[in-house]
Amino acid sequence: MEPSVTGEPERTVGPPARLKPTRISGTWVAVLASIVVLIVLLVFILQNLTDATIHFFGAAGTLPLGVALLFAAIAGAILVALVGAARIMQLRRQAKRGLR
């Protein structure tokens, strides 16, 4: 492009170039989604503050119902993550054997 009299490059008329999404933009969307989930969890916990008695392996204690359910959900997520990690390791091991 040739500079114009004002020293700025001439602009061509046409559709604007589309920018490709980047990893950072994907991370930004994930952060915003996480903030929304955390706000929903906070509202849930604050609306369920009634004490509940929890019994686990002979131990007993009281917690707010929302907190107890949150702990149960976290324990379930950890269990699913452990099973998933074991399966991924199994598949990687099989893939390595297949390459030999």
C-alpha positions as CSV (number, residue, x, y, z in Angstrom):
1,M,0.0,0.0,0.0
2,E,1.2,3.4,-0.9
3,P,1.1,6.1,1.7
4,S,-1.4,8.9,1.0
5,V,-0.6,12.6,1.1
6,T,-1.3,12.6,4.9
7,G,1.2,9.8,5.5
8,E,-1.4,7.1,6.3
9,P,-1.6,4.0,4.2
10,E,-4.7,3.8,1.9
11,R,-7.4,1.6,3.2
12,T,-9.0,-0.9,0.8
13,V,-12.8,-1.4,0.9
14,G,-13.9,-5.0,1.6
15,P,-15.0,-7.3,4.4
16,P,-13.0,-7.0,7.6
17,A,-10.6,-9.8,8.3
18,R,-11.8,-12.4,10.7
19,L,-9.7,-13.0,13.7
20,K,-9.0,-16.5,14.8
21,P,-9.9,-17.4,18.4
22,T,-6.9,-17.8,20.6
23,R,-6.2,-20.0,23.7
24,I,-6.4,-16.8,25.8
25,S,-9.8,-16.0,24.5
26,G,-10.9,-19.6,25.4
27,T,-9.5,-19.2,28.8
28,W,-11.3,-15.9,29.3
29,V,-14.6,-17.6,28.4
30,A,-13.8,-20.4,30.9
31,V,-13.1,-17.8,33.7
32,L,-16.4,-16.0,33.1
33,A,-18.3,-19.3,33.2
34,S,-16.5,-20.3,36.4
35,I,-17.5,-17.0,38.0
36,V,-21.1,-17.6,37.1
37,V,-21.0,-21.1,38.6
38,L,-19.4,-19.8,41.8
39,I,-22.1,-17.2,42.2
40,V,-24.8,-19.8,41.7
41,L,-23.0,-22.1,44.3
42,L,-22.8,-19.2,46.8
43,V,-26.5,-18.4,46.4
44,F,-27.3,-22.1,46.9
45,I,-25.2,-22.3,50.1
46,L,-26.6,-19.1,51.5
47,Q,-30.2,-20.3,50.9
48,N,-29.5,-23.7,52.6
49,L,-28.0,-22.8,56.0
50,T,-30.2,-25.2,58.0
51,D,-28.0,-27.5,60.1
52,A,-27.9,-31.2,59.0
53,T,-26.4,-34.0,61.0
54,I,-23.8,-35.9,58.9
55,H,-22.8,-39.5,59.7
56,F,-19.7,-40.9,58.0
57,F,-17.8,-44.1,59.0
58,G,-19.1,-43.9,62.6
59,A,-18.3,-40.2,63.0
60,A,-21.1,-37.7,63.3
61,G,-21.2,-33.9,63.1
62,T,-23.4,-31.0,62.0
63,L,-22.8,-28.8,59.0
64,P,-25.0,-26.4,57.1
65,L,-27.0,-28.4,54.5
66,G,-25.5,-26.4,51.6
67,V,-22.0,-26.9,52.8
68,A,-22.6,-30.7,53.3
69,L,-24.0,-31.0,49.7
70,L,-21.1,-29.0,48.3
71,F,-18.6,-31.4,50.1
72,A,-20.5,-34.4,48.6
73,A,-20.4,-32.9,45.1
74,I,-16.6,-32.2,45.5
75,A,-16.0,-35.8,46.7
76,G,-18.0,-37.1,43.7
77,A,-16.0,-34.9,41.3
78,I,-12.7,-36.2,42.8
79,L,-13.9,-39.8,42.4
80,V,-14.8,-39.2,38.7
81,A,-11.5,-37.5,38.1
82,L,-9.5,-40.4,39.6
83,V,-11.4,-43.0,37.5
84,G,-10.9,-40.8,34.4
85,A,-7.1,-40.4,35.1
86,A,-6.8,-44.2,35.6
87,R,-8.5,-44.8,32.2
88,I,-6.3,-42.2,30.5
89,M,-3.2,-43.9,31.9
90,Q,-4.4,-47.3,30.7
91,L,-5.1,-46.0,27.2
92,R,-1.7,-44.3,27.0
93,R,0.0,-47.5,28.1
94,Q,-1.9,-49.4,25.4
95,A,-0.9,-46.8,22.8
96,K,2.8,-47.1,23.7
97,R,2.6,-50.9,23.3
98,G,1.0,-50.5,19.9
99,L,3.8,-48.3,18.6
100,R,6.5,-51.0,19.3
